[in-house]
Amino acid sequence: MISIILDLIKTGFGFFQKKEQSKSESTAQTNHEQNQITLEETRQGFTWRQCLGYVLAFIIAWNYVIVPVLDYFGIVIFSLPLGQIFQVLILLLGGS
């Protein structure tokens, strides 16, 4: 009777260990697939990610360089809200 209970416990632990291993394997597979996609995009040349990066860099330069310089000379122009711009930039760089 005790041996049956011990076998049942071992089987249960083995099930959970296999499930955790398969979860880490699927995460590794997903990361590998994303890396392959990124490699293919970089081989294509100019991509939407690069275009978005240039647009975001221009917006940040607009707010931190162009607007203050023109303001110094008395030319008042609008500045863009940067809260959402930085959120998009963080997502573009791979953050969450």
Beta strands, then each sheet from edge to edge (+ up, - down):
end
